[in-house]
């Protein structure tokens, strides 16, 4: 299996949050997995994306030291391995983990170290998120600089023939889309483009087609979510023609009220129209889901085995790895 859109903090296992809090003497609202889970998962009456994002507060609180970041990444990687994940692109915003003095570079290195320790058996690369906001331009610029340096370093290692697992492969823009419009961050991604950084952008989840159009105008290779494209038929055709990958996350879209029911979600209809749709979890802990669960829901909605393989192939094609590495993934995932 493969997951291209999964957030580190939103997928941190509940038991890991408890353990890291205990090790750091951080007070939590409950001291058991059963008691803590309601504080980490999206509530049944979740109002919107902003309400959903509030569930990230506790994981972020315990992920502020090098030891916690490395250990948390290792725990999540081991959990993904146990679920049969072969390849994942895990994303997070390093600027949100500097509250206790770490630099963004130190944060990224700690997470990479934790992921590397999960091999062999699973391959997890990193996407570094810039954050939507009004006063964090310097932090976003630093994130892009780190992504550029890490990606360039990995390219050199790959060119020399080194096997280069658990590396930074792309940048992203995440956060409150309806409050901070996508187009406001064009300057940051212009800098990313100048440094030859591949990037995806969250768009078309809490905001409409205009957000997706802004992301495309900014040069996004993939679109995080992108499901509000259904409100603009011309945009749907453009996405199909350009084969722009859509990182769809069905369960979380229902929780953020993007759609009222699984039957109304456009993932399968868009795939059947020929768009480059992929299936992802978004936040395993917040959404209480796994990639297997996402595919199970789609099967209940009528997905065939041929369509399942086609969706997996879309994810392999969309992954931020080399063509040679994609061939390896095909052999492992589509066997």
C-alpha positions in Angstrom: 0.0 0.0 0.0 1.0 3.6 -0.5 0.0 6.9 1.2 1.1 10.3 -0.3 -0.8 12.6 2.0 -0.3 11.9 5.7 0.5 14.4 8.4 3.1 13.5 11.1 1.4 15.3 14.0 -2.1 14.3 13.0 -1.1 10.6 12.7 1.0 10.3 15.8 -0.2 7.1 17.7 -2.2 7.8 20.9 0.1 5.6 22.9 3.1 7.6 21.6 1.5 10.9 22.8 1.0 9.3 26.2 4.6 8.0 26.4 6.2 11.2 25.2 4.1 13.3 27.6 5.2 11.1 30.5 8.8 11.3 29.6 8.7 15.1 29.5 6.3 15.6 32.4 3.7 17.2 30.2 0.2 17.2 31.7 -2.5 15.7 29.5 -6.3 15.7 30.0 -6.3 11.9 30.4 -3.7 9.3 31.2 -5.0 6.3 29.3 -5.4 5.6 25.5 -9.1 5.3 25.9 -9.4 8.6 27.8 -7.0 10.5 25.6 -8.4 9.5 22.2 -11.4 11.9 22.3 -9.0 14.8 22.6 -7.0 13.7 19.6 -9.7 12.6 17.1 -12.1 14.7 15.2 -15.4 15.1 17.2 -18.6 13.7 15.8 -20.0 17.2 15.5 -16.8 18.6 13.9 -17.9 21.9 12.4 -15.2 22.6 9.8 -11.5 22.4 8.9 -10.5 24.9 11.7 -12.3 22.7 14.3 -10.6 19.6 12.9 -7.1 21.3 13.0 -7.6 22.0 16.8 -6.9 18.3 17.4 -3.2 18.9 16.4 -2.5 20.9 19.6 -1.6 18.0 21.9 0.7 16.1 19.4 2.5 19.3 18.7 3.0 19.9 22.4 4.9 16.7 22.9 7.0 17.0 19.7 9.3 19.8 20.7 12.6 18.1 21.5 15.0 16.2 19.3 14.5 13.0 21.3 10.7 13.2 21.0 10.7 14.0 17.3 13.0 11.1 16.5 11.1 8.7 18.8 7.7 9.8 17.5 8.7 9.4 13.8 10.1 5.9 14.6 6.8 4.9 16.3 4.7 6.2 13.4 7.0 4.5 10.9 6.7 1.2 12.7 2.9 1.5 12.9 2.8 2.1 9.1 5.0 -0.9 8.5 2.6 -3.1 10.6 -0.2 -1.8 8.4 1.4 -3.1 5.2 2.5 0.3 3.9 5.3 0.0 1.5 5.9 3.7 0.7 4.6 6.9 2.3 5.3 10.6 2.0 4.9 12.0 5.5 4.5 15.8 5.8 4.9 18.2 8.6 5.8 21.9 9.3 9.2 22.1 11.0 8.5 25.7 12.1 5.8 24.4 14.5 8.4 22.3 16.4 10.8 25.0 17.4 9.1 26.2 20.7 11.9 24.7 22.9 14.8 26.1 21.0 15.4 23.6 18.1 16.1 25.1 14.7 14.1 24.0 11.8 17.1 22.1 10.4 17.5 20.2 13.7 13.8 19.3 13.6 14.0 17.9 10.1 17.1 15.9 10.9 15.6 14.4 14.0 12.5 13.2 12.1 14.7 11.8 9.3 16.7 9.9 11.8 13.6 8.4 13.3 12.3 7.4 9.9 15.6 5.9 8.8 15.5 3.6 11.8 12.3 1.9 10.6 14.1 0.4 7.5 14.1 -2.2 6.1 10.6 -3.0 5.1 9.2 0.5 4.7 10.2 3.6 2.8 9.1 7.0 4.1 10.0 10.3 2.6 9.4 13.8 3.9 7.4 16.7 2.6 8.1 20.0 4.4 5.1 22.2 4.9 5.0 26.0 4.9 2.1 27.3 6.9 -0.7 29.7 6.0 -0.5 32.7 8.3 0.0 36.4 8.3 3.2 36.9 10.2 5.4 33.8 9.4 7.0 34.8 6.1 10.5 34.3 7.5 9.7 30.9 8.9 8.2 29.8 5.5 11.3 31.2 3.7 13.5 29.1 6.0 11.4 26.0 5.4 11.9 26.4 1.6 15.6 27.0 2.0 15.9 23.8 4.1 13.9 21.8 1.5 16.1 23.1 -1.3 19.3 22.1 0.5 18.0 18.7 1.5 16.7 17.9 -2.0 19.9 19.0 -3.7 21.9 16.9 -1.3 19.7 13.9 -2.0 20.0 14.4 -5.8 23.8 14.4 -5.5 23.7 11.2 -3.5 21.3 9.5 -5.9 23.5 10.6 -8.9 26.5 8.9 -7.2 24.6 5.7 -7.0 23.7 5.8 -3.3 20.5 4.3 -2.1 18.8 7.3 -0.6 15.8 6.4 1.5 14.0 8.6 4.0 14.8 12.0 2.5 13.1 15.3 1.9 11.4 15.2 -1.5 9.1 18.2 -1.7 7.4 21.2 -0.1 3.8 22.0 0.7 1.5 24.7 1.9 -0.9 23.7 4.8 -3.2 25.3 7.3 -6.4 27.3 7.4 -7.2 27.6 3.7 -10.4 29.6 4.1 -8.8 32.2 6.3 -5.5 32.6 4.4 -6.1 32.4 0.6 -3.7 30.2 -1.5 -2.7 33.1 -3.8 -1.2 35.1 -0.9 1.7 32.7 -0.8 2.8 33.0 -4.4 6.1 34.6 -3.5 7.2 31.7 -1.3 6.5 29.2 -4.1 8.2 31.3 -6.7 11.3 30.9 -4.5 10.7 27.1 -4.4 10.4 27.0 -8.2 13.7 28.9 -8.6 15.4 26.3 -6.4 13.8 23.4 -8.4 11.8 22.2 -5.4 8.8 20.0 -6.4 5.7 21.0 -4.4 2.2 20.1 -3.6 -0.3 22.7 -2.2 -3.4 22.1 0.0 -6.2 23.6 -2.1 -9.8 23.0 -2.8 -10.7 21.5 0.6 -12.0 24.4 2.8 -12.0 26.9 -0.1 -13.4 26.6 -3.6 -12.1 26.1 -7.2 -10.3 29.5 -7.1 -7.9 28.1 -4.5 -7.0 25.2 -6.8 -6.6 27.6 -9.7 -4.2 29.7 -7.6 -2.2 26.6 -6.7 -1.9 25.6 -10.3 -0.9 29.1 -11.3 1.8 28.9 -8.6 3.2 25.8 -10.3 2.0 23.0 -7.9 2.8 19.5 -9.3 0.1 18.0 -7.1 -3.0 19.3 -5.3 -3.7 18.3 -1.6 -7.4 17.3 -1.6 -8.6 19.4 -4.6 -12.1 18.0 -4.3 -13.9 21.3 -4.7 -12.9 21.2 -8.3 -16.3 19.6 -8.8 -17.8 23.1 -8.5 -16.1 24.2 -11.7 -16.6 21.9 -14.7 -13.9 23.7 -16.8 -11.4 23.2 -14.0 -12.2 19.4 -13.8 -11.4 19.2 -17.5 -8.2 21.1 -17.0 -7.1 18.8 -14.2 -7.9 15.8 -16.4 -6.0 17.2 -19.4 -3.0 18.1 -17.3 -3.1 14.8 -15.3 -2.6 16.9 -12.1 -2.6 14.4 -9.2 -5.3 15.0 -6.6 -4.4 13.8 -3.1 -7.9 12.8 -2.0 -8.6 12.0 1.7 -12.2 10.8 1.9 -12.7 10.3 5.6 -11.2 13.6 6.7 -13.2 15.4 4.0 -16.4 14.1 5.6 -15.2 15.2 9.1 -14.4 18.8 7.8 -17.8 19.0 6.2 -16.5 19.3 2.7 -19.1 16.6 1.8 -22.1 15.3 3.8 -21.6 11.6 3.1 -19.3 9.1 1.5 -21.7 8.6 -1.3 -21.5 12.3 -2.2 -17.7 12.3 -2.2 -16.3 12.8 -5.7 -13.2 10.6 -5.4 -14.5 7.6 -7.5 -16.5 9.8 -10.0 -13.4 11.9 -10.7 -11.3 8.8 -11.1 -13.8 7.3 -13.5 -13.7 10.5 -15.6 -9.9 10.0 -16.0 -8.5 12.4 -13.4 -5.2 11.4 -11.6 -6.9 10.7 -8.3 -5.0 9.1 -5.4 -6.2 7.7 -2.1 -4.7 8.9 1.2 -5.4 9.1 5.0 -4.5 12.7 5.8 -4.4 12.2 9.6 -4.7 8.6 10.8 -5.2 9.6 14.5 -7.4 12.6 14.0 -9.6 10.8 11.5 -9.3 7.4 13.1 -8.5 5.8 9.8 -5.9 3.8 7.9 -5.2 3.4 4.2 -6.8 0.0 4.3 -9.9 1.6 5.8 -10.0 4.2 3.0 -9.9 1.5 0.4 -12.6 -0.5 2.3 -15.0 2.5 2.2 -14.3 2.8 -1.6 -15.0 -0.9 -2.1 -18.4 -0.4 -0.3 -19.1 2.4 -2.8 -18.5 0.1 -5.7 -14.8 0.3 -6.4 -13.6 -2.7 -8.5 -10.3 -4.5 -8.2 -9.2 -3.0 -11.5 -10.0 0.5 -10.1 -8.2 -0.3 -6.9 -5.0 -1.1 -8.9 -5.5 2.0 -11.0 -5.7 4.2 -8.0 -2.5 2.7 -6.6 -0.8 3.2 -10.0 -1.9 6.8 -9.8 -0.2 7.2 -6.5 3.0 5.5 -7.7 3.1 7.9 -10.7 2.5 10.9 -8.5 5.1 10.1 -5.9 8.1 12.4 -5.6 10.7 9.8 -6.4 12.7 8.9 -9.5 11.4 6.9 -12.4 13.6 4.0 -11.4 12.3 4.1 -7.9 8.7 4.1 -9.2 9.5 0.9 -11.0 10.6 -0.7 -7.7 7.4 0.5 -6.0 5.3 -1.0 -8.8 6.9 -4.4 -8.2 6.3 -4.2 -4.5 2.8 -2.6 -4.5 1.1 -4.0 -7.6 2.5 -7.6 -7.3 
